[in-house]
Amino acid sequence: MNRLLPLLLLGVLVVLGGCDTTNECGPFKSEIRTTGFSGAAFKVDPDATFEFEFDLDEIEDDTLAAGELGLRLQLEGELYAAASPEPRAVQSIQLIPAARACSPPIPEYDAMIQDIRIYSDTDFGDAYPAGENLAGLFDIAGRRNGPGMPYERQSLIDFLERTPRPVDVLLFILNDAPLAPTTMQFTVEYEQEGEGLEAYAFTTDSVVVGER
């Protein structure tokens, strides 16, 4: 009996240590505040899915066909500790800390994208006069600089309907082209709501876009 008593006490301590009904791992509440933007135009592979990385080339004297123009918007941010929710009451006594395998979540930008508009300074065929929003002609893909799932290539219009969070790099891919090669400049207007900067616009250098 004297030998069993220490084993029984050890069992009680393990049970008490493992009973934590809060189910909390953390608290972790780090988010990214937007501090800057940059934008530029590149030549892209029209067949790329952009699932893992963006293969971008400088635009030289090329005439870009449908799917070959990519407009890159790059975000810059800083990590900050957002306000954490009030801790819940512990409903058990822990004499031995419960063991748990737990990793903090990947920090995200705390903003939500509100709108993305893309314009050309030149008529884009008969259906899109200069100054008309061309968002319906673009796909979007996105990726993080660190770990985490990217945004797969998809319609920009469908993407905006979900009011998504931004990621470090957003790429807008033009899916159409005028019938004749046309020199034009594109302007991207971006809006988000959250901590830090909330709006940015950039205009590309002149590029030649058209069916070859």
N, C-alpha and C positions, 0 to 999 in steps of 0.2 A: 504493500500500500504506500509505503514511504517513497518508493521509486515512481509510482504512478502520479503522485501529487504534483511534482514539477512539470510533468508532461501535460497534465490537465490545465495548469496555470498558463503554460505557454500557448496552448490551444485557445484559451480565452483571450489572451492578449492579441493573437493574430486575428481573431474574429473582430475584436473591437477596432483594431487598426485598419481593417479592410472595409469597415462600414462607413462610408462617406456618401451621404445621399445628395450632396450638392451637384455631383457630376460635372464639376468645373475643372478645366485644365487651363491654368493661367493665373490672373487675367492677362490676356494679350490684346492690346488695342492700339497697335501701331499702324498708322496710315501714312499716305504720301500726299503732301501738299504741293500743288503745281507752282513752280517758280519761273518757268520759262518755256519758250517754244522756238522751233526753227522749222523752215520748210524749203523744199527744193524739188525740181523735176528730174526724173531719171528715165532711162530706157529700160524696159523690163522684158522678160521672156513671156510672150502671150500665152504659152501653155503651162506656165508655172502655177502651182497651187499655193505657194508661199506658206506651206504648212509649218516648216521648221525655221527657215531663214529667208531673207530677202536678197536675191541676187540682182543687184542694181548696177547699171553701167552709165557712164557719163554720156550725155547727148552731144554728138559732134555735129556733122552736117547731114544727119540721117533724116529722111522723111519717115515719120512714125505711122505705121498702119494700126488698125484696130487692135487693142490689147497690148500695145507696145509703150504707151505712155503711163508712167507711174508718178504720182504726186505724193511725196513723203512728208508727213507731219511728225516731228519728233518732240516729245515732251521732256522737260527736265523737272525734277522734283526733289523734295527733301523729306526725310522721315521725321515724323513727330508723334508724340504720344497723345492720342485723342482721349477725351473724357471716358472713363470706364463706368459701367453701371454699378449701382450700389451692391456691395457683396451680400449674398444671402446668408441667413443664419445657418451655422453648422448644426446638423441634427444628430450628431454622434460624437462620442468621446474617442479620440484617437490616441492611444498610448504608444502605439508603434505606427509611424507614418505609412500610409498605404503606398505600395509600389505601383507606378503607372508609367506607361510609355507614352510620351506626349511631346509634340513639336509645335512651336508657335506657327500660326498660319502665315502664308506669304502676304506681306503688306500690299494693299491695293491703293490706288488713287481714291481719295474720298469723294471726288467729284462725280457727277453724272452728266453724260453728254446730252445736250439739249438740241443742237442742230448743227448740221454741216452743209454748207452751200458752196457750189462751184460754178464759176462763171467764165465765159470767154469774152475777149474784147472784140471778137469778130464773129459774124454769123456762122453758126455751126450747121450748115445746110439750111433748107427752107423752113424746117420745123423749129429751129432754135435760133432766133435772132440774137444778136449781141446783147448781153445782159440778162438773158434767160437762165434760170437755174438749171444746170446740167447734171444734177445729182443722180437723176434716173439713168444716166448713161455710164455710171461708174460702179465698180465693185469696190469692196474694202477688205483689207486683211490687216491683222495686228499682231504684234509680238511684244514680249517682255525682254528687257535686257538680262534679267536673271531667270530663275526657275519659274515655272507656272505655265498653264495652258495658253496658247495664243488664240486669237480669233481666226477661224478658218475663213478662206475667201468666200464672200457672199455679196449679195446685192446691198449697196449702200442704203437704199430705201428700206429694205427689210431690217437692216442693222439698226437704223434710227428708230424704228417703231418700238424697240425694246428699251429705249433710254438706257443704253449700256454705260458701264464705267470705261474710262480711257485706259490705255496701256501705254508703254513707253514709246512705241512707234506705230503709227497708223499709215497705211499705204492705200492710196486711191488709184484704181486701175481703170483707164478709159476703155470701154468696150466697143466703141463705135469710131468712125472716122468720116470726114467729108468725102464726097466722091472725087473731088480734085484736091491735090495738095494745097493746103492753106496755112499761111503763117498766122499764128495767134499766140496770145498770152492768156494764161489761166490764173484766176484768183480764187483762193480757197478761204472761206470764212467759217471759223470754228467757234462754237459756244458750248460752255459747260457750266454747271452750277456746283459750287462747293468751296472748300478752303483754297486760298491762293488765287492765282490768275484765272479769269473766267472767259476770256475772249482773245482771239488771235486771228490775224489775216495775213496772207502772203501772196505775192504775185510772181509767177515764174518769168524767166527770160523767154524771149520769143522762141517758139518751136514750130516746126512744120509737120502738120498732121494731115494724112490723106491716104486713100487707097492707092496701092502701087500695082 
